[in-house]
Structure formats: C-alpha cells, structure tokens
Amino acid sequence: MEFSINQSIKNIPQVSGIYLFKDKNDKIIYIGKAKNLRKRISSYFKKREDNIKVQELIKEYNIIDHIITNTETEALLLEAQLIQKFKPKYNTLLKSGTPFKYLEIINDKLEGLPKLVLSNKQTKNSMSFGPFLFKGKIRSVYDYLTKTFKLSLCNKRIQNGCLDYHLGICAGNCKSEFDIDSYKIRMKLVKELLRDDLNSCHEILVSEIKKYNKDLEFEKSKHLNNYLKNLDFISQTLKAKFSEDKYKEQIIIKTTPKNQMDDNINAIKELRKILEIDKNPINIDCFDISHFQGSYIVGSCIRFTYGVPDKNNFRRFKIKSLTDQNDYAALQEIVQRRYKDLKNVPDLILIDGGKGQLNAVKDLINNVKFISLAKREETLFSDNLPLGLKLDLKKDYARLLISLRDYAHHFAVSYHKELRSKNFIKDLA
C-alpha cells in the first residue's frame, strides 16, 4: 500500500495546481490547492494521526486526481470555483458564503454623482460587475480605472483644488468650479469599458470631441483625444488584469498528470528524433520580442522543463541597445544577456520567428541547438530543416512547441503593456 502510494506520487509534477480526493464512487470528497502538487499531496501521508479530518479523509479516499494550473492565482480561483460547485464534505472554509468581490457604480450620497466602488456583495439599484476573487487583484483594476479616468471624489472644498487633484488623483469635485460634465463623460467611458463595448466608447469620445471643438474648448478636446488614441490599449490592459481574476462559469479540467507527463516525455523524444540531436531536450528555452510601432521594445525568455513551465528560469528584458525597431538585433541582445553565464544554457533554444530570426542568433552560443517556429503555417526551422517542417498538430512535439511559443509571447506582451501603461499614466497626469 505504502509503496504504491509513493510510486503514484512520484508521477505528480512539482508545479502549482488543484488536487481532488475522490471516494470509491468517484465522488469528490475534498479539494485543495498547492504551490507544489507533489509536495502538498505527499504531506497527507505523513504524521496524519495529528489531524482527525486528514485521518478520516485518508481512510475514505480511493483516488487522487489533480489539475495543473499556470499560476498559484489560477489554482486559488479554481479551488474556490470547484468547492462552490461540488461542495465536498471535507471542505469547510469556502463551502458556504461568498469569497468574491464586485465592482459597482453607485450614486454618491454626498455629491449626488455616479461613483465607482468595490463591494463584497451586489447592491440593489447599482450597476454591478463581477464577481471577482482576491481583494488585492481586483483593487489593482479599481485603482487603474480610478487613476486613468480621474474618478476619485474627495470631501474637501478648496477653490483651486486639493493636493490630490494637482497630483492627478482627485476628480476635482473639491474645486469651486468642478467640471461635472467632464466627470460624467469619463464615468460613461468606464461603464462601457467594463461592459467591454469599445464601439460605444469610441462613439462617446468622437461625439464629445466634436462638441468641445465647436465650443473652442480645445484643452478638453485634447484630453479626450488622448483617451481616443489609447482606447485599444486601455481595453487590452483591463482584459489582461481581468483574465487572471474574473470568476469563470466553466472550468475545463485537464488530463491527469500521469497522462500529461507521458505526453510531454513523448514530445521530447519526438523532438530529439526530428532535430537529430544527441540527447533528449529536457530543458527548452523560448525567446520572443514585443513592441508597439517600434517603441517600448522588450523581450522575454521562458523555460519549460519536462514540458512544464519552470518559472524560476523565466526572464524579461528591456532592450538597451536599440531605439528603433530591429527584431534581429533585439533577439541577439537578449540571447547574449540571458547566457552570460553558460551554466544557464538549456538543452534546446526556440525562437519565435522564421529563418531570419533563427539566422540572427543560431551562432551566438556554442554547443546548443537553435530552432525557430514561424506562425505562418506553424513551420519549424533548424540547421537540419533549412526548408522548414510544417508541424503535424496531432503530434505531441507540435503541441509542446506551440505552447512554448505562445507562453513566451504572452510573457513578452505582458511586460510591454506594463511599461507602456506606466508611460501612458504619466502622459494623462
């Protein structure tokens, strides 16, 4: 019994995720989250006599399934969602009540103006968005909207505005000449953004800009035009923030770890054969570049070990040697910076791009294979595949390479948005 338990636990990867204890009828009796699945599940079989609940759980369970997640945040969200859905008998913390937060637009009692607030539950006669989990995370969305659209209302009355107003935080209701109409326009934009209706936002901005121009109020027009130019970026930033924390109705449970690890190991063996290399590429790094019309140029490097994200070996780079767009030179810079210490060189390096990107970097590091993956028709290039190999999307190696490429792309884009957002906020101040 003990031997079989230890053997099965060895098949569980040391990554974040959810684990599910099931009884002999395949009914879920306990759900938990973990930063390290193998370590957490192993703990249930050590010193269990100290905890009566664990003792009873071990007696009753028949199998332990699990779900791998990309982050601890995803694990916590999924744990809460599944506990709410299945109500396992051994779970008590999240079994009842609501752990969620809501963004709401209510009427401020003192000012009589619409106001954006965070709340623990939906309020009657308010416009509510959510639910969301994690106070800290949803607060970052709230703070972003409040700061970007200057929605904070204060209870002071100062002729020229309070200190926060001059810092670009307060909406300005403290001033004797508060521009209520401009505030209401900004609140309208926030409503439509939270509804994910960019067309309405665009129509509101164009209409108001025309009005201001007609009335020769060019300063107000200029300010709204700044929102118009950056509307797509604001929307993308919000989606990025919401994507981690918005409560999802449907959760697709992934395959069990053993099956997934078998697929990953098979993919590694397939790559070794296709690329004609001497050993299995256990550690694979992937590089990508992100920019906006040649500005805010950044790069990313992510690593998968046995087909699983190895986040301790993720790196991001602000390009130092360029001011204009040059993907080849940017790739050369980040590859050389990543492997200043040759101990960090993996078994295989994947570049997001085609033959040009591959040729730019393939000779920079000795004793490691470089390959590239072009998005167009998902074509793989390497020194032994100079004409390219179109991926067979049914094969494990193809799914692994695409997963690596997409992960690196997301990591680079997230960093690019972070830098661009900081500068955008400065421009609005």
Secondary structure, 3 states (H helix, E strand, C coil): CHHHHHHHHHCCCCCCEEEEEECCCCCEEEEEEECCHHHHHHHCCCCHHHCHHHHHHHHHCCEEEEEECCCHHHHHHHHHHHHHHHCCCCCCCCCCCCCEEEEEEEECCCCCCEEEEEECCCCCCCEEEEEEECHHHHHHHHHHHHHHCCCECCCCCCCCCCHHHHCCCECCCCCCCCCHHHHHHHHHHHHHHHCCCHHHHHHHHHHHHHHHHHCCCHHHHHHHHHHHHCHHHHHHHHHHHHHHHECCCCCCCCCCHHHHHHHHHHHHHHHHHHHCCCCCCCEEEEEEEEEECCEEEEEEEEEEECCEECHHHCEEEECCCCCCCCHHHHHHHHHHHHCCCHHHCCCEEEEECCHHHHHHHCCCCCCCEEEEEECHHHEEEECCEEEEEECCCCCHHHHHHHHHHHHHHHHHHHHHHHHHHHHHHHHHC
